[in-house]
Amino acid sequence: MSSNRESDRRAEELLESLGVEDWASVDPRDLAGVDMRDVPDEALPTDRRCPRCFWPVFQITTTGPHSHALRPCGCRVASVDW
């Protein structure tokens, strides 16, 4: 349970550092240098995150049965079931 409190604390500190009151006010471009693990799911415009870098996933490009590229992060995954 302490990990949730720690995560909430980091999320609040991140909001404060961005100079906004809530996640709806955050410009996604301001998150470019942010560790995405600190950004709560409700702040993202999608329900899926990259399993490697935690960036939101907007597109999946499949180039083979076990080769998928996630966008916008560019990470490659073997399966899209995560």
C-alpha distances in whole Angstrom, upper triangle without the diagonal:
4,5,5,7,9,10,11,13,15,16,17,19,20,22,23,25,26,28,27,25,23,23,26,28,27,30,29,31,29,26,29,27,24,21,20,17,16,18,16,18,19,21,23,26,25,23,23,22,24,22,23,23,21,24,25,27,30,33,33,36,37,40,40,38,36,36,34,34,31,32,32,30,32,30,32,30,31,30,29,27,23
4,5,5,6,9,10,10,12,14,15,16,18,20,21,22,24,26,25,24,23,22,26,27,26,29,28,30,28,25,27,26,22,19,19,16,15,17,16,18,20,21,23,27,26,24,24,23,24,22,23,23,21,24,25,28,31,33,34,37,38,41,41,40,37,37,35,34,31,32,31,29,32,30,32,30,32,31,30,28,25
4,5,5,6,9,10,10,12,14,15,16,18,20,21,22,24,24,23,21,20,24,25,24,26,25,27,25,22,24,22,19,16,16,12,12,14,13,15,18,19,20,24,23,21,21,19,20,19,19,19,17,20,21,24,27,30,30,33,35,37,37,36,33,33,31,30,27,28,28,26,28,26,28,27,29,28,27,25,21
4,5,5,6,9,10,10,12,14,15,16,18,20,21,23,22,20,18,17,21,23,22,24,23,26,24,21,23,22,19,16,15,12,11,12,11,13,15,16,18,21,21,19,19,18,20,19,20,19,17,19,20,23,26,29,29,33,34,37,37,36,33,33,31,30,27,28,27,25,28,26,28,27,29,28,26,25,21
4,5,5,6,9,10,11,12,14,15,17,18,20,21,20,19,18,18,21,22,22,25,24,26,24,21,24,23,19,17,17,14,12,14,12,15,16,17,20,23,23,22,22,21,23,22,23,21,19,21,22,26,28,31,32,36,37,40,41,39,37,36,34,33,30,30,29,28,31,29,31,30,33,31,30,28,25
4,5,5,6,9,10,11,12,14,15,16,18,20,20,19,18,18,21,22,21,24,23,25,22,19,22,20,16,14,15,12,10,12,12,15,17,17,19,23,23,22,22,20,21,20,21,19,17,20,21,25,28,30,31,34,36,39,39,38,35,35,33,31,28,29,28,26,29,27,29,29,31,30,29,28,24
4,5,5,6,9,10,10,12,14,15,17,19,18,17,16,15,18,20,18,21,19,21,19,16,19,18,14,12,11,8,6,9,8,12,13,14,16,19,19,18,18,16,18,17,18,16,14,16,18,21,24,27,28,31,33,35,36,35,33,32,29,28,25,25,24,22,25,24,26,26,28,27,26,25,21
4,5,5,6,9,10,11,12,14,15,17,16,14,13,13,16,18,17,20,19,22,19,17,20,19,15,14,13,11,8,9,8,12,12,13,15,19,20,19,20,18,20,20,21,19,16,18,19,22,25,28,29,33,35,38,39,38,35,34,32,30,27,27,25,24,28,26,29,28,31,30,28,27,23
4,5,5,6,9,10,11,12,14,16,15,14,14,14,18,18,17,20,20,22,19,17,20,18,15,14,14,12,9,11,11,15,15,15,18,21,22,22,22,21,22,22,22,20,18,20,21,25,27,30,32,35,37,40,41,40,38,36,34,32,29,28,27,26,29,28,31,30,33,32,31,30,26
4,5,5,6,9,10,10,12,14,14,14,14,13,17,17,15,18,18,19,16,14,16,15,11,10,11,9,6,8,10,13,15,14,16,20,21,20,21,18,20,20,20,17,15,17,18,22,25,28,29,32,34,37,38,38,35,34,31,29,26,25,24,22,26,25,28,28,31,30,29,28,25
4,5,5,6,9,10,11,13,12,12,10,9,13,14,12,15,15,17,14,12,15,14,11,10,10,9,5,6,7,11,11,10,13,16,18,18,18,16,19,19,19,17,14,15,16,20,22,25,27,30,33,35,37,37,34,33,30,28,24,24,22,21,25,24,27,27,30,29,27,27,23
4,5,5,6,9,10,11,10,9,9,10,13,13,13,16,16,18,15,14,17,16,13,14,13,13,9,9,10,13,13,12,15,19,20,21,22,20,22,23,23,20,18,18,19,23,25,29,30,34,36,39,41,40,38,36,33,31,28,27,25,24,28,28,31,31,34,33,31,30,27
4,5,5,6,9,10,11,11,11,12,16,15,13,16,17,18,14,13,16,15,12,12,13,13,9,10,12,16,16,14,17,21,22,23,23,21,23,23,23,20,18,19,20,24,26,29,31,34,37,39,41,41,38,37,34,32,28,27,25,24,28,27,31,31,34,34,32,32,28
4,5,5,6,9,9,11,10,10,13,13,10,13,13,14,11,10,13,11,8,10,10,11,8,8,10,14,14,12,14,18,19,20,21,18,20,21,21,17,16,16,17,21,23,26,28,31,34,36,38,38,36,34,31,28,25,24,22,21,24,24,28,28,32,31,29,30,26
4,5,5,6,6,7,7,7,11,10,8,11,12,14,11,10,14,14,11,13,13,14,10,9,11,14,13,10,13,16,19,20,21,20,22,23,23,20,18,17,18,21,23,26,29,32,35,37,39,40,37,35,32,30,26,25,22,22,26,26,29,30,34,33,30,31,28
4,5,5,6,7,9,11,14,12,11,14,15,16,13,13,16,15,13,15,16,16,13,12,14,17,17,14,17,20,23,24,25,23,25,26,26,23,21,20,21,25,26,30,32,35,38,41,43,43,41,39,36,33,30,28,26,25,29,29,33,33,37,36,34,34,31
4,5,8,10,12,12,15,13,11,13,14,14,11,11,14,12,11,13,14,16,12,12,15,18,18,15,18,20,23,24,25,23,24,25,25,21,20,19,21,24,26,29,31,34,37,39,41,42,39,37,34,31,28,26,24,23,27,27,31,32,36,35,33,34,31
4,6,9,10,10,12,10,8,9,11,11,7,9,12,11,10,13,14,16,13,12,14,17,16,13,15,18,21,22,23,21,23,25,24,20,19,18,19,22,23,27,29,32,35,37,40,40,38,36,33,30,26,24,22,21,25,26,30,31,35,34,32,33,30
4,7,9,11,12,10,9,11,13,14,10,12,15,15,14,17,17,19,16,15,16,19,18,15,17,20,23,25,26,24,26,28,28,24,22,21,22,25,26,29,32,35,38,41,43,44,42,39,36,33,30,27,25,25,29,30,33,34,38,37,35,36,33
4,6,8,9,6,7,10,12,14,11,12,16,16,15,17,17,18,15,13,15,17,15,12,15,17,20,22,24,23,25,27,27,24,22,20,20,24,24,28,31,34,37,40,42,42,41,38,35,32,29,26,24,25,28,29,33,34,37,36,33,34,31
4,7,9,7,9,12,15,17,14,15,19,19,17,19,18,19,16,14,14,16,14,12,15,17,21,22,24,23,26,28,28,25,23,22,21,25,25,29,32,35,38,41,43,43,42,40,36,34,30,28,26,27,30,31,34,35,38,37,34,34,31
4,6,6,7,11,13,16,14,14,18,18,16,18,16,17,14,12,11,13,10,9,12,14,17,18,21,20,23,25,26,23,20,19,18,22,22,26,29,32,35,38,40,40,39,37,33,31,27,25,24,24,28,29,32,32,35,34,31,31,28
4,5,5,9,10,13,12,11,15,16,14,15,13,14,12,9,9,10,8,5,8,11,13,15,17,17,20,22,23,20,17,15,14,18,18,22,25,28,31,34,36,37,35,33,30,27,23,22,20,21,24,25,28,28,31,30,27,27,25
4,6,8,10,13,13,13,16,18,16,18,16,17,15,12,11,12,9,6,9,10,13,15,17,18,21,23,25,22,19,17,15,18,18,22,25,28,31,34,37,37,35,34,30,28,24,22,20,22,25,26,29,29,32,31,28,28,26
4,6,9,12,11,12,15,17,16,18,17,19,16,13,14,14,12,9,11,12,16,18,20,20,23,25,26,23,20,18,17,20,20,24,27,30,33,36,38,39,37,35,32,29,25,23,21,22,26,27,30,31,34,33,30,31,28
4,6,8,7,8,12,13,12,15,13,16,14,11,12,13,12,8,10,11,14,17,18,18,20,23,23,20,17,15,14,18,18,21,24,27,31,33,36,37,35,33,29,26,23,20,18,19,23,24,27,28,32,31,28,29,26
4,5,6,7,10,13,12,15,14,17,16,13,14,15,14,10,10,11,15,17,18,18,20,23,23,19,17,14,14,17,16,20,23,26,29,32,34,35,34,31,28,25,21,18,16,17,21,23,26,27,31,30,27,29,27
4,5,5,8,11,10,13,11,15,14,11,13,13,13,9,8,9,12,15,15,14,16,19,19,16,14,11,10,13,13,16,19,22,25,28,31,32,30,27,24,21,17,14,12,13,17,19,22,24,27,26,24,25,23
4,5,6,9,10,13,13,16,16,13,16,16,17,13,12,13,15,18,18,17,17,21,20,16,16,12,13,15,15,18,21,23,26,28,31,33,31,28,25,21,18,15,12,13,17,19,22,24,28,28,25,27,26
4,6,8,8,12,12,15,14,12,15,16,16,12,13,14,17,19,19,18,19,21,20,17,16,13,14,17,17,20,23,26,29,31,34,35,33,30,27,24,20,18,15,15,19,20,24,26,30,30,27,29,27
4,6,5,8,8,11,10,9,12,13,14,11,11,13,15,17,16,14,15,18,17,13,12,10,11,14,15,18,21,23,26,29,31,32,30,27,24,21,18,15,13,13,16,17,21,23,26,26,24,26,23
4,6,9,9,13,13,12,15,16,17,14,13,15,16,19,17,15,15,17,16,12,12,10,12,14,15,18,20,22,25,27,29,31,28,26,23,19,16,14,11,11,14,15,19,21,25,25,24,26,23
4,7,9,12,12,12,16,17,19,16,15,18,19,21,19,16,16,18,16,12,13,11,14,17,18,21,22,24,27,29,31,32,30,27,24,21,18,17,14,13,16,17,20,22,26,27,25,27,24
4,6,9,8,8,12,14,16,13,13,16,17,18,17,14,14,16,15,11,11,10,12,16,18,21,22,25,27,29,31,32,29,27,24,21,18,17,15,13,17,17,20,22,25,26,24,25,22
4,5,6,8,11,13,16,13,13,17,17,17,16,13,12,13,12,8,8,9,12,15,18,20,21,24,26,28,30,30,27,25,23,20,17,17,15,13,16,15,19,20,23,23,22,23,20
4,5,5,8,10,12,10,10,13,13,14,12,9,10,11,10,7,5,6,8,12,15,17,19,21,24,26,28,28,25,23,21,18,15,15,13,11,15,14,17,18,21,21,19,20,17
4,6,8,9,12,12,12,15,15,14,13,10,10,10,10,8,6,8,11,14,17,19,20,23,25,28,29,28,26,24,22,20,17,17,16,14,17,16,18,18,21,21,19,19,16
4,6,9,12,10,12,15,16,15,15,12,14,14,14,11,9,11,13,16,19,22,23,26,28,31,32,32,29,28,25,23,20,20,18,16,20,19,22,22,25,24,23,23,19
4,7,8,7,8,12,13,13,13,11,13,14,15,12,9,9,10,14,16,20,21,25,27,30,31,31,29,27,24,22,19,18,16,15,19,19,22,22,25,24,22,22,19
4,6,6,7,11,11,11,12,11,14,15,16,14,11,11,11,14,17,20,22,25,27,30,32,31,29,28,25,23,20,19,18,18,21,20,23,22,25,24,21,21,18
4,5,6,9,8,7,9,9,12,13,16,14,10,10,9,12,14,17,19,23,25,28,29,29,27,26,23,21,18,17,17,17,20,19,21,21,23,21,19,18,15
4,6,8,9,9,11,12,15,17,19,17,14,13,11,14,15,19,21,25,27,30,32,31,30,29,25,24,20,19,19,19,22,22,24,24,27,24,21,21,18
4,7,9,10,12,12,15,17,19,16,13,12,10,13,14,18,21,24,27,30,32,32,30,29,25,23,19,18,17,17,21,21,24,24,27,25,22,22,20
4,5,7,9,9,12,15,16,14,11,9,7,10,11,14,17,20,23,26,28,28,27,25,22,20,16,14,13,14,18,18,21,21,24,22,19,19,17
4,7,9,10,14,17,18,16,13,11,8,9,9,13,16,19,22,25,27,28,27,25,21,19,15,14,13,15,18,19,21,21,24,22,19,19,18
4,6,8,11,14,16,15,12,10,6,7,7,10,13,17,19,23,24,24,23,22,18,17,13,12,12,14,16,17,19,18,21,19,15,16,14
4,7,10,12,15,15,11,11,8,8,9,12,14,17,19,23,24,23,22,21,18,17,14,14,14,15,17,17,18,17,19,17,14,13,12
4,7,9,12,12,9,9,6,6,8,10,11,15,16,20,21,20,19,18,14,14,10,11,12,12,14,14,15,14,16,14,10,11,9
4,6,9,8,5,5,4,5,9,11,11,15,17,20,21,20,18,17,14,13,9,10,11,10,12,11,13,12,15,13,11,12,9
4,5,6,5,5,6,6,10,11,10,13,15,17,18,18,16,14,11,10,7,9,10,8,9,8,9,9,12,11,10,11,9
4,6,6,8,10,10,13,14,13,15,16,18,19,18,15,14,12,12,10,12,13,11,12,9,10,8,11,10,10,10,7
4,6,8,11,11,15,15,14,16,17,19,19,19,16,15,13,12,10,12,13,10,10,7,9,9,12,12,12,13,11
4,6,9,10,14,15,15,17,19,20,22,22,19,17,15,13,11,11,11,8,10,8,11,11,15,15,15,16,13
4,6,9,12,14,14,17,19,22,23,23,20,18,16,14,11,12,11,9,12,10,13,13,16,16,14,15,12
4,6,9,12,13,16,18,21,23,23,21,18,15,13,9,9,8,7,10,10,13,14,17,17,15,16,14
4,6,9,11,15,17,20,22,22,21,19,15,13,9,8,8,8,11,11,14,14,17,16,14,15,13
4,6,7,11,14,17,19,19,18,16,12,10,6,6,7,8,10,10,12,12,15,14,11,13,12
4,7,10,13,17,19,20,19,17,13,11,8,6,7,9,11,12,14,14,17,16,13,15,15
4,7,10,13,16,16,16,14,10,8,6,5,7,10,10,11,12,13,15,14,11,14,14
4,6,10,12,13,12,10,6,6,5,6,9,10,9,10,9,10,12,11,8,11,13
4,6,9,11,11,9,6,5,6,8,11,12,10,11,9,10,12,11,10,14,15
4,6,7,8,6,4,6,9,11,14,15,12,12,10,10,10,10,9,13,15
4,7,8,6,6,8,11,13,16,16,13,13,10,11,10,12,12,16,18
4,5,5,7,10,13,16,19,19,16,15,11,11,9,10,12,15,17
4,6,8,12,14,18,20,20,17,16,12,11,8,8,10,12,15
4,7,10,13,16,19,18,15,13,10,8,5,6,9,11,13
4,7,10,13,16,15,12,10,7,6,5,7,9,12,14
4,7,10,13,12,9,8,6,5,6,7,7,11,12
4,7,9,9,6,6,4,6,9,10,9,13,14
4,6,6,5,5,6,8,11,11,9,12,12
3,5,5,8,9,11,15,14,12,16,15
4,6,8,11,13,17,17,15,18,17
4,6,9,12,15,16,14,17,16
4,6,10,13,14,14,17,16
4,7,10,12,12,15,14
4,7,9,10,13,13
4,6,7,10,10
4,7,9,10
4,5,7
4,6
4
